[in-house]
Amino acid sequence: MYDPKELFADRESIDSFVEDTLSDYGEYVNGGMARLYRFLGFTTLEWYAEGSTLVDIHGKRYIDCAGYGLFFHGHRNPRVVEAVKKQLDTLPLSSRTLPHKPVADLGKLLAQVTPGNLQYSFFANSGAEANEGALKLARAYTKRERFVATHGAFHGKTFGGLSASGRELYKKPFYPLLPHFDHVPFGDIEAMRNAVTEETAAVILEPIQGEGGVLLPPEGYLQAVREICDEKGALLIFDEVQTGIGRTGKMFAAEHYNVVPDIITMAKSLGGGVMPIGAFTAKPEIWSIFDENPYIHSSTFGGNPLSCAAGVAAIEVILEENLLERATLVGERLLKEFTNLKERYPEVIKDVRGKGLLIGLELATEGAGGMMISETIDRNLLVLHSLNNPKVIRVMPPAVITDTEVDRVIEVMKEATVNVAEVISQL
């Protein structure tokens, strides 16, 4: 096992190195974030990672159930790393003049694993870029201006993605955003029916809201949205940036509900936890805009050989190593254990919900979220809050997590819940 302490003479050398890094971070990267790190006591650095384990510069090992859903395959999955290393030795980036094979391989593979008759893919660098492209494609194809999104949604922080997103905290400083975006409550089919008109280019939503607090759709909701879009001639865009590529126990969350969108977006797990990549995939008739002008939407780095090689390997690992089944099995166990915690400590945990390895614990009070995360970090477990719903913490382990590590996750969550309950009882 790699030991970061081998690079330093003593503890004082490590502490000095960390302090210099935090100072540089505060001065040259993000002063507000640097102050937050210090306030939370995060005076360490990520240094090494493998599988479900993240190691900091002091050699402290964490079980990583955070990462915003990036690490479905675990850290440094050997097959993904090997694919990237092999590609690095031949063609890391494309000249953008001639075609290259990795992008064609990944496009073909996505056509095979996406739901329904989705066929053509465009590759970007992130989920936000993928959503931007999907919105542009919907507007160009339908020749319509308006979009319908949902409250609590998160579609990225670029102008288009932010305009579609549903929390004012991140939007207000940048007004005016793009016009013609209407928002309705997630799960309210009547509100959706009233919002979608003959002027709507597309409805964009997450099949399961991630940053909104792991909100699952009510029974029949996604099917009804599909029907409304068909009636009005609007497209349906599923944002599966967080839920796609295995996270929920299916390759895409849409498969749980037997609904096929017109366009689907993805990122995070698509890079296998090794490379950044995003994509949007659509039905062939919608792709006709590229027949008219192949350069109508482009990206210098999007679809580069390194990222596409990672994407191919990531999907192959899922299919060949039965990670979807593993995600379902581990997710069911964690949901059961966390639900038992909720029943024993309702003053701490209000609700537990999720699919596969996307699990949300809604806490009874917003302040309990910070306490819970602090307790888990103290016990070497990383979980994360939800950007659009701070009362919900998410547990998102990799599918390669071992049974022993699952046992430890459950143990830590129990200990953390007991301690938070004691604090609450004294207030």
TITOR-624073 format. One record per residue: x, y, z of N, C-alpha, C, O, CB in turn. Coordinates in steps of 0.2 Angstrom, whole numbers, plus 5000, padded with zeros to 4 digits. Glycine has a CB too. Example, Ala and Ser with C-alpha at 12.3 -4.5 7.8 and 13.67 -1.06 7.14 Angstrom:
2
506649725039506249785039506649845039507149835042505749785045
506449895035506849955036506450005039506750065040507049975029
// end
This chain:
427
500449945000500050005000500450065000500950075004499550005006
500350114996500750174995500650215002500150225004500550214989
501250235004501250275010501450345009502050355007501650245016
501050405009501250465008501750495012502150535010500650515008
501850465018502350495023503050475021503450505024502150465030
503150425016503750415014504150475010504750475010503750355009
503750525008503950575004504250635009504550675007503450605000
504050625016504250685020504650655026504650595028503550715023
505050705028505550685034505150675040505350625044506050735035
504650715042504350705048503650735048503450765043504750735054
503250735054502650765054502650835053502150865049502250745061
503150875055503150945054503250965047502951015044503750975058
503550915043503650935036502950925032502850965028504150885033
502650875034501950865031501450925033501150955029501650795034
501450945039501050995041501251065038500851105036501151015049
501851075037502151135033501851135026501651185023502851145033
501951075023501751065016500951075015500751105010501850995013
500551045020499851065020499651135020499251165017499451015025
500051165025499851235026500051275020499651325018500251265032
500651265017500751305011500251285005500051335002501451275008
500051225005499551215000498851255001498551274996499351134999
498651245007498051285009498151355008497651395006497851275016
498651385010498751455008498751475001498451524999499451475011
499151434997499051444990498351434987498151474983499551394986
498051384990497351374987496951444989496551464985497051314991
497051464995496651524997496851584993496451634992496751545004
497451594991497651654988497651654980497551704977498451664989
497651584977497651584970497051544967496951544961498251554968
496651514971496151464969495451494971495051514967496251394971
495251484977494651504980494651524987494751474992494151444979
494751584989494851604996494251585000494351565006494851684996
493651584998493051565002493051495004492951475009492451584998
493251454999493351385000493851365005493751325009493451344993
494451405004494951385009494751405016494951365021495551435007
494451455017494151475024493651425026493751405032493851545024
493251395022492751345024493151285026492951255031492351335018
493651265022494051205024494351215031494351165035494651195019
494651265032494951285039494451285044494551255050495351345039
493851315043493351315048493051245050492951225056492751355045
493051205045492751135046493351085049493251025050492551105039
493951115049494551075052494851025046495150975048494251035057
494651035040494950995035495651025033495751045027494450995028
496151015038496751035036497250975034497750955038497051075043
497050945029497350895026497250895019496950935016497150825029
497550845015497550845008497350775005497650725008498150875005
496950765000496850704997497550684994497850734991496250704992
497750624994498450604992498450544987498850544982498850594997
498050494989498050434986497350394986497050404991498650384988
497150364981496550324981496550264978496950254973495950374979
496150214980496150144977495550114979495350104985496750104978
495150084974494450054976494050104980493850154977494649994980
493850074986493350114990493750164995493450194999492850074994
494350164994494850194999495150264997495450264991495350155002
495050315001495450375000495950385005495750375011494950434999
496550405004497050415009497250485009497450515003497650365008
497350515015497550585015498350585016498650535016497150625020
498550645016499350655016499650625022500250615023499450725015
499250625028499450595034499450515034499550485039499050625040
499150485029499050415029498450395032498350335033499650385033
497950435033497350415036496850395030496850425025496950485040
496550335031496150305026495450315027495150305033496350225026
495050335022494350345022493950295018494250275012494150415021
493350275020492950245015492550295011492250335014492450185018
492650295005492350355001491650334998491650304993492850374995
491150365001490450354999490250424997489650444997490050335005
490650474995490550534993490650544985490450504981490950594997
491150594983491350604976490750624971490950624965491650534974
490150644974489650664970489450614964489250634959489850734966
489550544966489350494961489850474956489750434951488750514958
490450504956491050494951491250424951491450394946491550544952
491250394957491750334958491250274959491350234963492150344964
490850264954490450194954490950134953490750084956489950204948
491450144949491950094948492450094953492950054953492250104941
492450134958492950144963493550184961493450204955493250074965
493950204965494550244963495050204959495250144961494950274969
495350234953495850194949495650124948496050084948496550204953
495050114945494950044943495450024938495550054933494150044940
495749964939496349944935496149934928496649954924496549884938
495549914926495449904919495349974915495549984910494849864918
495050024919494950094916495650124916495850154911494450134920
496050114921496750144921497150124915497550154912497050134928
497150054914497550024909497350044902497750054898497449944910
496650054901496450084895496650154893496850164888495650074895
496650194899496950264898497650264896497850294892496750304904
498050224900498750214899498950194892499350224889499050174904
498550144890498650124883498550174878498950184873498250054882
498050214879497850264874498350324875498450354869497150294875
498550334881499050384882499750374877500050424875499250394889
499850314876500450294873500350304865500850294861500650224875
499750314863499650314856499450384853499750424850499250264853
498850404856498450464854498050494860497550474860498050454848
498450534864498050564869497450614867496950604870498550604874
497650654863497150704860497050704853497550684849497350774863
496550724850496450724843496650784840496550844843495650704842
496850784834496950844830496350874828496350934825497350824824
495750844829495150874827495050874819494550904817494950934830
495450844815495450844808495250784805494850774801496150874805
495550724808495350664806494950624811495050644817496050624804
494550574809494250534815494650494819495250474816493650494811
494450474825494850424828494350374831493750384832495250454834
494650314833494250254834493950254841493350234842494650194834
494250274846493950274853493250314853492750284856494350304858
493150364850492550404850491950364846491450364848492550474847
492150324841491650284837491550224842490950204842491950264831
491950194845491850144849491350154855490950124856492550114852
491450214858491050234864490350254861489850234864491350294867
490350284855489650304853489250234851488650234853489750344846
489550184848489250124847489050094853488450064853489750084843
489450094858489250054864488650094868488250064871489850054869
488650164868488150194871487450184867486950174870488250274871
487450174861486850154857486650084859486050074859487050154849
487050044861486849974864486549974871486149934872487449934863
486850024875486650014882486150074884485850064890487250024886
486050124880485550174882484850144881484750104877485650244878
484350174884483650144883483350164876483450214873483150164889
482850114874482550134868482950134862483450094861482150194869
482750184857483050184851483550244850483650274845482550194845
483850264856484350314856484950294852485150234853484550344863
485250334848485750314844486450354843486950324844485550304837
486350414842486850464841487150494847486650514851486750514835
487750504848488050534854488550594852488850594847488350484859
488450644857488950694856489350694863489050684868488650774855
490050704863490450694869490650764871490950804867490950644868
490550784877490850844881491250824886491550774887490150884883
491450874890491850864896491550864903491950844908492350924896
490950874903490550874910489850864909489550864903490750944913
489450854914488750854914488450914912487950914908488550834921
488650974915488451034913488451044905487951074902488751094917
489051034902489151034895488650994891488351014886489851024893
488550934894488050884891487350914891487050904886488050814894
487150944896486450974897486451034892485951044889486350994904
486951074892486951134887486851104880486351134876487651174887
487151054878487051024871486351004870486051004865487550974870
486150964875485450934875484950994874484450984870485250894881
484951044878484551104877484551134870484051154867484651154882
485151144868485251174861484951124856484651154851486051184860
485051064856484851014851484051014851483751014846485050944853
483751014857483051024858482751084854482251084851482751014865
483051134856482751204853482851204845482451224841483151264856
483451174843483551174835483151124832482851144826484351154834
482951074835482551024832481851044831481451034826482650954835
481551064837480851084837480651154835480151164833480651084845
481151194834481051264832480651304837480251354835480751274825
480651284843480251314849480751344854481351324854479851254852
480451384858480951424863480851404870481351414874480751494862
480351374872480251374879480451304882480451254878479551384881
480651304888480851234892480451234898480251284901481551234893
480251174901479951164907480451114911480751064909479251124907
480651144917481051104922480751104929480151124929481751144923
481051074934480751064940481051104946481651114945480650994942
480751114951481051144957481451094960481351034960480451164962
482051114963482451074966482951034961483451004963482151024970
482851044955483251014950483951044950484151104952482951024943
484451004948485151024947485351004940485450944939485651004952
485551054935485751034929486451064927486651064921485251054924
486751084932487451114931487451194932486951224934487651104924
488051224932488051294934488351334928488451394929488551304939
488251314922488351354916487651394915487151374918488551314909
487651444910487051484910486451444908485951454911487151534905
486451394903485951354901485751304907485151304909486051314895
486251274910486151224915485851254921485351234924486751184917
486051314923485851354929485151384928484751384932486351414930
484951404921484351424920483851364921483251384923484251454913
484051304919483551254920483551224927483051194929483751194916
484051244931484051214938483551254943483251304941484751224941
483451224949482851244952483051274959482651264964482451194953
483651304961483751334967483951404967484451414963484151284971
483651454970483851524969484451534971484851584969483251564972
484751504977485351524980485951524975486351564975485551464985
485951484970486451474965486351524959486751534955486551404963
485651544958485451574952485451654953485651684948484751554950
485251674958485151744959485751794958485651844955484951754967
486351774960486851824958487051834951487351874949487551794961
486751784946486851794939486251814935486351804929487151724937
485751834938485251864934485451924930485851964932484651884939
485151934924484651884921484951824918485451834914484251924916
484651764919484851704916484451694909484151744907484751644920
484551644906484151634899483451634900483151604905484351564896
483051664896482351674897481951604894482251564892482051734893
481351604896480851554893480951484897480851434894481051544886
481151484903481251424907480651434912480651474916481951414910
480251384912479651374917479851324922480051264920478951364914
479651334928479851274933479151254937478751294939480351304938
479151194938478551164942478851114947479351094946478051124937
478351104952478651054957478750984954478350954950478051044963
479250954956479450884954478950834957478750834963480150864957
478650794953478150744955477450774954476950734955478250724962
477350834952476650864952476450854944476650904940476650934954
476050804942475950794935475450844933475450864927475650724934
474950874937474550924934474850994933474751024928473950934940
475351004937475751064936476151064929476251104926476251084942
476451004928476750984922476250994916476451024911477150914922
475750964917475250964911475051034909474951054903474550924913
474951084914474851154913475351194910475251244907474551184919
475951164912476551204910476751194902477051234899477151194914
476751134900476951114894476451134888475851114889477051034893
476651164883476151194878476551174871477051144871476051274879
476151204866476451194859477051234858477351234853475851214854
477251284863477851324862478451294866478951314866477651394865
478351234869478851204873479251164869479051114865478551154879
479951174869480451134865480551064869480551014866481051174865
480651074875480751014879480651014886480651074889481450994878
480450964890480450954897481150924899481350874896479850914900
481450954903482150924906482050904913481850954917482750974905
482150844915482150824922482550764924482750734919481450814924
482750764930483150704932482650644934482150664938483550724938
482650584932482250534934482150524941481650514944482450464931
482750534945482750534952483250604953483750604951483150474955
482950644957483250704959483850694964483750664969482850764962
484450714962485050694966485150754971485050744977485650684962
485350814968485550864972484850894976484950934981485850924968
484350874973483650894976483550854983483050874986483150894972
483950804984483850764990483650694989483350664993483350794994
483850664983483750594982482950584982482650544986484050544986
482650624978481850624977481650574971481850584966481550694976
481350524973481050474968480450494965480050524969481050404971
480350484959479650504956479050464959479150404960479750504948
478550494960477950464961477750414956477950414950477350514963
477350364958477150304953476850334947476350374948476750254957
477050324941476650344935476850414933476650434928475950344936
477350444937477450514935477850524929477650564924477850544941
478350484928478850494922478450464916478550494910479450454923
478050414917477650394911477150444909477050454903477250334913
476850484914476350534912476750594909476450624904476050564918
477350614911477750664908477850644900477850694896478350684912
478050584899478150564892477550574888477550594882478350484893
476950554891476350564887476150634885475950654880475750524891
476350674890476150754889476650774884476450814880476250784896
477250754884477750784879477550754872477550794867478450754880
477250694872477050674865476450704863476350724857476850594866
475950724867475350764865475550834863475250854858474950764871
476050864866476150934864476750934859476850994857476350974870
477050884857477550884852478250914855478650934852477350934846
478250904862478950924865479350864866479150814866478750964872
480050884866480450824868480550814875480450864879481150844865
480750754877480850744884481650724885481950684882480450674886
481950764889482650754891482750734898482450764903483050824890
483050674898483250644905483950664907484450644903483150574905
484050704912484750714915484950664919484650654925484750784918
485350614916485550564920486350564922486750524922485450494917
486550634923487250644924487450604931487950584931487350724925
487050604936487150574942486850504942487250464945486850614948
486350494939485950424940486250374935486150314936485250434940
486550404929486750354924487350314925487750324930486750394918
487450264921488050224921488050184927488650184930488650264919
487550154929487550104934487350124941487150084945488150084935
487350194943487250214950486650184953486650174959487250294950
486150184950485450154953485350084952484850064954484850194950
485850044950485749974949485449954942485449894941485249954954
485350004938485249994931485750034927486050084930484450014929
485850024921486350064917486050134917486450184918486450044910
485450144917485150214917484450204921484150154921484950244910
484350264925483750254930483150254926482650224929483750324934
483150284920482550274916482250204915481650194915482650304909
482750154916482550084915482050064921481650014920483150044914
482150094926481750074932480950084931480550054933481950104938
480850134926480150164925479950144918479350174916480150234927
480350114914480150094907479950154903479450154900479550044908
480350204904480150264900480750284896481350284898480050334905
480650294889481250314885481250384883480750414880481150274878
481750424885481750494883481950504876482150454872482250534888
481850564873482150584867482850594867483250584862481750644864
483150624872483850644873483950624881483650634885483950714872
484550594881484850574888485550604889485950604884484750494889
485650634895486250664896486650624902486250594906486250734898
487250624902487650584907488350614907488550654903487750504904
488650594913489350614914489650574920489550514920489450694916
489950604925490150574931490450504930491050494928489550564936
490050444931490250374931490450354924490850304923489750334933
490350394919490550374912491250374911491550334907490150424907
491650414915492350414915492650364919493250364919492650484917
492250324922492550264926492950284932493350244935493050224922
492850354934493250374940493950394938494350404943493150324945
494050394932494750414930494850474925495250514926495050354926
494350484921494350534916493750574916493150544917494550514909
493750644915493150684915492850674908493150684903493250754916
492250664907491850654901491150664902490850634907492050584897
490750694898490050704898489750684891490150684886489750764900
489150664890488850654884488150664884487750664889489050574882
487850674878487150674877486950634871487350634866486750744876
486450584871486350534866485550544865485150554869486450464869
485450544858484750554856484550514850484850474847484750634853
483850514849483550474844483850504837483950564836482750484844
483850454832484150474826483850534822484150574819484250414821
483150534822482850594819483050664822483050714818482050584819
483150664828483350724831484050754829484150814829483250724839
484450704827485150714826485150744819485750764816485550654826
484650754815484650784808484950844808485250864802483950784805
484950884813485350954813486050944811486350984808485250994819
486350894813487050874812487150854805487750864802487350824817
486650824802486750814794486750874790487150884785486150774792
486450924792486450994789487051024790487351064785485851034791
487351024796487951064798488351024803488151024809487751134800
488750984801489150944806489450984812489650954817489650894803
489651044810489951084815489551134819489751174822490451124812
488851114819488351164822488451164830488351214833487651134821
488751104833488951104840489551064840489651014838488351074844
490051094844490751064844491151074850490951124854491151084838
491651044851492051054857492751024856492850974853491751014863
493251074857493951054856494150994860494450944857494451114858
494050984866494250934870493650874871493850824873494450954877
493050894869492550844870492650784865492850794859491850874869
492550724868492650664864493350644862493550614857492250674857
493850674867494550654866494650584867494350554870494950704870
495250554863495350484864495450454871495250404872495950474860
495750494875495850474882495250464886495050404889496350524886
494750514886494150504889493650454886493350414890493750574889
493650444879493250394876493550324878493150284879493250404869
494150314878494450254880494250234887494050174889495250254880
494250284892494050274899493250254898493050214902494150334903
492850294894492150274894492050204892491550174894491850324890
492350184887492250114884492450064890492050014891492750104878
493050074893493250024898492750024904492549974907493850044901
492450084906491950094911491350054910491150014914491850164912
491050054904490450024902490649944902490249904905490150044896
491149924899491349854899491449824906491249774907491949844895
491749864910491849834917491149824920491049774924492249884921
490749874920490049864922489649804920489449764924489549924921
489749794913489349734910489749664912489349614913489349744903
490349664912490749604912490849584920490949524921491349614909
490849634924490949614931490349624936490349624942491449664934
489749624932489149624936489049674941488749664946489049554939
489249734939489249784944488549814945488349844951489649844942
488049804940487349824941487049784947486649804951486949824935
487149714946486849674952487149684958486849684963487049594950
487849704959488149724965487849784968487749784974488949724964
487749834963487449894966486749884969486649914974487449944960
486349844966485749834968485749794975485349814979485349784963
486149744975486249704982486449744987486149744993486749644981
487049784986487249824992486749884994486649904999487949864990
486449914988485949964990485349944994485149974998485749994983
485149884992484549854996484749845004484349855008484349794993
485349825005485549815012485649875015485449885021486249775012
485949925012486049995015485350025017485250055022486450035011
484950025012484250055013483950015019483550055023483850045007
483949955019483649915025483949945032483549955036483749845024
484649945032484949965038484750035040484650055046485649955038
484850085035484650155037483950165039483750205043484850195031
483450125036482750125037482650105045482250135048482350085033
483050055047483050035054483250095058482950105064483449975055
483750125056484050185060483550235061483450265066484650215057
483150255055482650305055482050285060481850335064482350315048
481950225060481350205065481550205072481150225077481150135063
482250195074482450205080482650275082482550295088483150155081
482850315078483050385079482650435075482950465071483750395079
481950435075481650485071481750555073481650605068480850475072
482050575079482250645080482850665076483050725076482350645088
483250615073483750625069483650615062483750665058484350585071
483350565060483250545053482450545051482150505054483550475051
482250585047481550595045481350545040480850515040481450665043
481850535035481650485029482250455026482850485027481250525024
482150395023482750365020482450345013481950315013483050305024
482850355008482550345001483150334996483750354997482050394998
483050294991483550294986483450234981482950194982484250284989
483850224976483950174972484650154971485050194970483550184965
484750084972485450064971485950094975485850094981485650074964
486450124973486950154977486850234977487350264977487650134974
486250254976486150324977485650334983485050314982485850364970
485850344989485450344995485450404998485950434999485650284999
484850435000484850495004484550485011484050445011484350545000
484750515016484550515022484250585024484750635024485050495028
483650605024483350665026483350675033483050635037482650675022
483650725036483750735043483150775045482850815042484450765045
483050765052482450805055482550885055482150915054482350785062
483250905056483350975056483950985051484350935050483550995063
484051045048484551055044485251055047485751035044484451125041
485251075053485951075057486151005058486750995059485851115064
485750955058485950895060486350865054486750815055485350845061
486250895048486650865042487450885043487850835042486450905036
487550945045488250955047488550915052489150895052488351035049
488150905058488450865063488550795061489050755063487850865069
488050765057488150695054488750685050489150635051487550675050
488850735046489450725041490050735045490550695044489450785036
490150775050490650785055490850725058491450705059490550845059
490250685061490350625064490650575060491050535062489750605068
490450565054490650515049491350525047491750475047490250515043
491550585046492250605044492750585050493250555049492350675042
492550595056492950585062493050505062493550485065492550605068
492550465059492650395059492850365052492750305051491950365061
493150415049493450395042492950365037493150325033493950335044
492450395037491950385032491750455028491550495032491250345034
491750455022491550515018490850505015490750465011492050535013
490450555017489750555014489650635012490150675013489150535019
489150655009489050715007488350745007487850705007489350724999
488350815007487650845008487350855001487750834996487750915012
486750875000486450884994486450964993486151004997485750854994
486650984987486751054986486051094986486051154988487051064979
485551064984484851094984484451074989483851094990484551074977
484651034994484251015000484750995005484850935006483750954998
484951045009485551035014485250985020485750965024485751095017
484650975021484450925026484550855024484450815028483650935027
484750845017484850775015485550765014485950795010484450765009
485850705017486550685016486450625011486050585012486950675022
486950615007486950565002487550515004488050535005487050584995
487350455003487850395004487850364997487350334995487650345010
488450374994488550344987489150304986489650324983488550404982
489150244989489750204988489850174981489450174977489750144993
490550154980490650124974490350054973490250024979491450124972
490250024967489949964967490449904969490349854970489749944960
491149924969491649884971491749874978492249844980492349894967
491349914982491449914989491449834992490949804990490949954993
491849824997491849754999491349745005491049795007492549735002
491149685006490649675012490849695018490549725022490449595012
491549695019491849715026491749795026491649815031492549695026
491849825021491849895020491049915021490949965024492049925014
490649885018489949895019489749885027489349925029489449845015
489949835030489849825037490149895041489749915046490249765040
490649915039490949975043490550035041490450075046491649985040
490250045035489850105033489250105038489050155041489650105026
488950045039488350035043488550055050488150085053488049965042
489050025052489250035059489350115061489150135066489949995061
489750145056489850215057489250255057489150305061490350245051
488750245052488150275052487750275058487450315061487750255046
487750215061487450195068487750245073487450275077487450125070
488450245074488750275079488650355078488550385083489550265079
488650375072488550445071487850465072487750525075488650465063
487350425071486650445072486550445080486150485082486150385069
486850395084486750395091487050455094486750485098487150335094
487650485092487950545094487550605093487450645097488650545092
487250605087486850665085486250665089485950715091486750665077
485950605090485350605094485450625101485050665104485050535095
486050615104486250635111486350715111486050745116486950605113
486650745106486650815105485950845105485850895108487050835099
485550815101484850845100484550845107484150895108484550815094
484550785110484250785117484450835122484050845126484350715119
485050865121485250915126485150985124485251025128486050905127
484850995118484651055116484051085119483751145118484551065108
// end
